[in-house]
Amino acid sequence: MSESLFAKGTFRLVAIALACGTLSALFIPSAAYRSEARPDAAAVLTGTAQIIDGDTLAIDGERIRLHGIDAPEAGQTCPGQGNATWDCGTAATEQLRKLARGVITCEARERDTYGRLIATCFSGARNINAEMVRQGYAWAFVKYSRDYVAQQQQSQIERTGIWAASETAVAPWDYRKQRWLNADAAAPNGCMIKGNISRSGHIYHVPWSPWYDKVRISPERGERWFCNEEEAIAAGFRPARG
């Protein structure tokens, strides 16, 4: 995905009182969210969206992870009809861009350990999260929520998107896990995240990033390897787009 940003629109942040405890979750070395509710997590954000990937967007710089869904990663391919494959990661990103066109509203639930808001987003009355699953561009992320299981079942019956082929597409959490294991063989000391410095800034690349294999780390330039995303963020690096 290009590093260029889409134009940002208006933004409205309305704080809502919320009292909730910490929801624990098993560690997944991935873009999958891990819940860590905070007092500032509950909010309603309204504006035009910058699409980051198939389940992540931003409104006026606030990064938002769509609740209850997990879309194919950028660079991930899925089986199609016959022996064909298709770029389901790119397709999911483009579909989210279509669904989130214009002014949208996102109702945040909590903030994860990467600082992202976990939210359900709407275009008018249409639930964007639900539509991504119903149209076959994302999985119901049942590890964290069963909100969109019915939409996934409908997509499977209609054989849309990721369910179009007789062969089952690799779920994004399994795709990330395999990419992580493959990177582990070459990374120093088991620290697989690449911290790269370029004209676009300090950027880190996880193993499933489409640019991961192309990035070369030069310690003399201040580039480095990180063991997890929290460590990279603390060092002032941001995630690569897509």
Residue pairs with C-beta under 8 A, 6 or more apart in sequence:
1 52
1 53
1 74
1 93
1 210
1 241
1 242
2 241
3 200
3 241
5 50
6 48
6 49
6 50
6 51
7 48
8 47
8 48
8 50
8 59
8 60
8 61
9 47
9 48
9 59
9 60
9 103
10 46
10 47
10 48
10 60
10 103
11 45
11 46
11 47
11 59
11 60
11 62
12 44
12 45
12 46
12 47
13 43
13 44
13 45
13 62
14 43
14 44
15 40
15 42
15 43
16 42
16 43
16 44
17 42
18 37
18 39
18 41
18 42
20 37
20 110
21 37
22 35
22 36
22 37
23 35
23 36
23 37
23 110
24 35
25 34
25 35
25 143
25 144
26 143
27 34
28 34
28 143
28 173
28 176
28 177
29 176
29 177
29 180
29 192
29 228
30 172
30 173
30 176
30 177
30 180
30 206
30 208
31 53
31 56
31 65
31 73
31 176
31 206
31 208
31 239
32 70
32 141
32 143
32 144
32 173
32 176
33 65
33 112
33 114
33 116
33 118
33 144
34 112
34 113
35 110
35 112
35 118
35 144
36 110
36 111
36 112
36 113
37 109
37 110
37 111
38 110
38 111
40 111
41 108
41 109
41 110
41 111
41 117
41 118
42 108
42 109
42 110
43 108
43 117
44 105
44 106
44 107
44 108
45 59
45 60
45 62
45 64
45 105
45 106
45 108
45 117
45 119
46 59
46 103
46 104
46 105
46 106
47 59
47 60
47 103
47 104
48 59
48 102
48 103
48 104
49 57
49 58
49 59
49 100
49 104
49 121
50 57
50 58
50 59
51 57
51 93
51 96
51 97
51 100
52 58
52 63
52 241
52 242
53 71
53 73
53 74
53 89
53 92
53 93
53 96
53 241
53 242
54 71
54 72
54 74
54 89
54 92
54 93
54 95
54 96
54 132
54 137
54 138
55 65
55 66
55 69
55 70
55 71
55 92
55 96
55 132
55 138
56 63
56 64
56 65
56 66
56 116
57 63
57 64
57 66
57 96
57 100
57 121
58 64
59 104
59 106
62 117
63 115
63 116
63 117
64 106
64 108
64 116
64 117
64 118
64 119
64 121
65 112
65 116
65 117
65 118
65 119
66 119
66 120
66 121
66 128
66 129
66 132
66 138
67 109
67 118
67 119
67 120
67 129
67 144
67 145
67 147
68 120
68 129
68 140
68 141
68 144
68 145
68 147
68 148
69 129
69 132
69 133
69 138
69 139
69 140
69 141
69 148
70 138
70 139
70 141
70 171
70 172
70 173
71 89
71 92
71 93
71 96
71 132
71 137
71 138
71 139
71 172
72 78
72 88
72 89
72 91
72 92
72 137
72 138
72 162
72 169
72 172
72 175
73 89
73 172
73 175
73 176
73 208
74 89
74 90
74 93
74 208
74 209
74 210
74 242
75 89
75 208
75 209
75 210
75 242
76 87
76 88
76 89
76 170
76 172
76 175
76 208
77 85
77 86
77 87
77 88
77 89
78 85
78 86
78 88
78 162
78 165
78 169
78 170
79 85
79 165
79 167
79 168
79 169
80 86
80 164
80 165
81 164
81 165
88 137
88 161
88 162
88 169
89 210
91 137
91 161
92 132
92 137
92 138
93 242
95 132
95 135
95 137
96 128
96 132
96 137
99 123
99 126
99 128
99 131
99 132
100 121
100 123
100 128
101 123
102 123
104 121
104 122
104 123
104 128
105 121
105 122
106 117
106 119
106 120
106 121
106 122
107 119
107 120
107 121
107 122
108 117
108 118
108 119
109 117
109 118
109 119
109 120
110 117
110 118
111 117
111 118
112 118
113 230
114 229
114 230
114 233
114 239
115 233
120 127
120 128
120 129
121 127
121 128
121 129
122 128
129 147
129 148
130 147
130 148
130 151
131 151
132 138
133 139
133 140
133 148
133 151
133 152
133 155
134 148
134 151
134 152
134 154
134 155
134 160
135 155
135 160
135 161
136 155
136 158
136 160
136 161
136 162
136 163
136 164
137 161
137 162
138 162
139 152
139 162
139 171
139 172
140 146
140 147
140 148
140 149
140 151
140 152
141 148
142 149
143 173
155 161
155 162
155 163
156 163
162 169
163 169
170 178
175 208
176 206
176 207
176 208
179 206
179 207
179 208
179 212
180 192
180 206
180 207
180 208
182 207
183 192
183 207
183 212
184 190
184 192
187 225
188 225
189 225
189 227
190 227
191 225
191 226
191 227
192 206
192 207
192 225
192 227
193 204
193 205
193 206
193 207
193 225
193 226
193 227
193 228
193 229
193 231
193 232
194 204
194 205
194 212
194 215
194 217
194 223
194 225
194 226
195 202
195 203
195 204
195 217
195 223
195 224
195 225
195 226
195 232
195 235
195 237
196 202
196 203
196 204
196 205
196 215
196 217
196 223
197 203
197 221
197 222
197 223
201 238
202 235
202 236
202 237
202 238
203 237
203 238
203 239
203 240
204 226
204 229
204 232
204 233
204 237
204 238
204 239
204 240
205 211
205 212
205 215
205 240
206 212
206 229
206 239
206 240
209 240
209 242
210 242
211 240
217 223
217 224
217 225
224 235
226 232
226 235
226 237
229 239
232 239
